Amino acid sequence: MMEIKILGSGCANCQKVEQMVREAVGEAGMEADIEKVSDMMKIVQYGVLGTPAVVVDGQVKCAGKIPRKEEILAWIGAAAHRP
């Protein structure tokens, strides 16, 4: 199963990204384990200095901005097609 982490403190932007990721996963008809990570020590371990950030299957896809839904759908699609 795909693993998606939303990294952030819980600010409005972080909440928006989490909502967008959940919507994109639903639209794509995928199943994913979506986790919100707010522990700054764990966030820093990803090399992320700006939040919100999105991590798909261990790869940081974006940091410090709100991605477009099309970007999220592309990340989900690419992750789904990996062996």
Beta strands, then each sheet from edge to edge (+ up, - down):
strand 1: 2-7
strand 2: 32-37
strand 3: 53-56
strand 4: 59-63
sheet 1: 2+ 1+ 3- 4+
end
